[in-house]
Amino acid sequence: MIPLSWYLVLSAALFSVGLFGVLARRNAVAILLGIELMLNSVNINLVAFWRYLDPTRIDGQVFAIIVFAVAAAEVAVGLALVISVYRRRNTVVAEEIDMLKW
Amino acid sequence: MTTELLIWLIPLPPVLAFFLIVLFTNRNKALSHTIGVGAAGLSWLGSMVVFARALGAERLAEHPFHSAIPWLPTGDTWFNIGVLIDPFGAAVLFFVAWTIFMIFLYSVGYHNFGQPKGDHDRAGLPPHGATVADEKTGHKHMVPSVEPMYSRFFAFLGLFAFGMYVLVVSDNLLTMFVGWEIMGLCSYLLIGFWYGKESARNAAVKAFMTTRVGDVFMLLGIAFLYSATGTLSFREIFTEEVLHVLATTATPVLGLSAAGLIGLLLFIGTVGKSAQWPLHVWLPDAMEGPTPVSAMIHAATMVSAGVYAVIRMFPLLSLDASTMTVVAFIGTFTAIFAASIAVAQNDIKRVLAYSTISQLGFMIAALGIGAYVAAAFHLITHAFFKALLFLGSGSVIHGMEHGVLHTGDHHVDPQDMFNMGGLRKKMPITFWTFLIGGFALSGFPLVTAGFWSKDEILADAFGHGHMAVFITLAIAAFMTAFYTMRQITLTFLGEPRTKEAEHAQETPWTMTVPLMVLAFFAVTYGWVGIPEHFPGLGGLVPNWFHDFVGHTLEHVPEAPEFSWVPLLTSLGVALGGLFFGWLYYRNVKSAKEDVFQIGVLKNKWYFDEAYNFLFIKPVYWISETLVYKWMDQTVIDGILHTFGKVTDWLGNKIRNWIDLPVINGFGDFVGFRTADLGGAMRPIQTGRVQQYMLLAMFLLLIVGGLLFYFLVMA
């Protein structure tokens, strides 16, 4: 069986890729993608710990499903916002969406 | 109702009427005059009842109607006020009630009640007449218009009547003075009733200021009397002991006794109120008021108050011979002085005004020679016939105004006697009543009241050996008869001199009825005072007046012995004056032909000019130059400006040294440094979420690393 640490490494790597995407990308869709990656890396963590620590309990799975639901909702709202912004301002670059800035 | 209570109530209706009219019924003319006349009627009724009971009372002099209540606490004692009707008071109350009631009634007609509103009438100006179209022909003509401030007039009259009644029924000097001052105020209000006219305003101020001079002295006299005796009640002052104390106390002024000084001070009040020389100047100007009514107030009623006051104070006054001399001199001089002016006046009312001054002089002179009863007698007869004459003159003017409205020529003065003439046919009632009044004033023998009272004054002067007074008064009486006949001849006899006089018209019943009532008294009132020893008539009627009023004094004055000299004199001057007046003036056509239009008489001996030069100009100078320009502008303003400048300088220094550097500096420092700090922090607030997150991540790593290091590794 593959040791736990491998999963954790994969998860950390995925998280880092996502974080980088969130911090470094200018495209709002790409930032959303980054967030999705980070959420899914967390899911990997949750499922891996569930499997390796106490498979009789289902806490880990439940958590993962809640995260899915949250992620789906978040993407739905996020993409809707992006599309709406794009229609109005003809751009999806995060820095240019600065109407609330002073 | 007891008589005392009734006396308390007599002054009340007019003052209630005043407040009712002013507060509630001012807009309703009919209601206002109903209240006013009704109130006067009530007071009249009360006065008549009191008078009748006074006649029926046994030994009224010793036991007068008197009641008093404590009013002001003065230390341990009380100052009492109350009412007092003794024989003299009753006699005065009688004529006051009659004349006031007649004034009220007459005012209804005089102010054209029932006539339409004027075309251009404004409050504060006399009514100018209204245009009325005839219903059948459509022909337009002018008729007299109703007075715009009709209700207000009755309110003022009510207050005036209140003052007069208070004065008459008072049992002490203080409330008498209150009534006196209320009348002073009303006199001001009524003279200035047509305040739109500048002359009326000036006359009102003049009257008020002139009488004020007298009133101040009178108040001084009252204060002195109170401090000397501790009482102001007539009955308490006029007792042997008090009078004796007053007569023997010396004062530092001119070597007068206290009685003499107090008497003199009170007399100065009378000089102002009764328009005696040298304070006579206000009365002729007072004719600016609504013609007959205020004229009558100022001639028949209010000025009588001054004489009333001295007659009241006679027991005190007579204690000092020098005061009596002053009184006699002022009265005699005024009598002849005013009579001489009256001869040259052309305004029908001004003649009467000077005649009033002159007749009041007769009374004062009579009092000065000790003729107490004669003074009181003349006061009352004069009030009746002078009231009659003034109302008659008002009726004449009213009739003339009809003529002026008819011709439409408003330049014709309806008061100038040289514009009249021949009015006896146009205004018969006015003519006959005026004739009666004029003959009474002249002292037409036997039938008129004026003859008996004036004859008594002359007889007293002669009988008591005051020859100078006697001769002067005789000359004054001659002048009186002369100018009276001049007035009657110019006004009523002959032919009309102007178109206005041709179209004059008799006045309504509200005006003629008072004339007839007063004419009745102007004749009959003399009969109650026929001297006992008068040839032929004496003794037919008892000399009721002398008995009744004379007993007011403790020592009933002796009637002078009968002598033919004063009787023949008084017959001679009266008939002679009347005859010469008629003889001369029946041919005079205009003012230019009148030889008595001498500058010095016409201009009233230049008293107005002299007072203007002596008092008014200096006062103006003091006000303008001394007080205003020097004291106010230079001294007081200077001090204030200095304070202002010093304060300004000090303020500037405080501002420059403390406010600006310290307080402002601190405030500015805090503000600007905060702004700087904000500016310095601003670069890290980029508003870019990704940067924030990056920063947060690094901080998290650092903090996490440190925690890890310290908590786990250590």
Interface residues (C-beta under 8 A of the other chain):
Chain A: L19 V22 L23 A24 I31 A94 E95 D98 K101 W102
Chain B: G687 R688 V689 Q690 M693 L694 M697
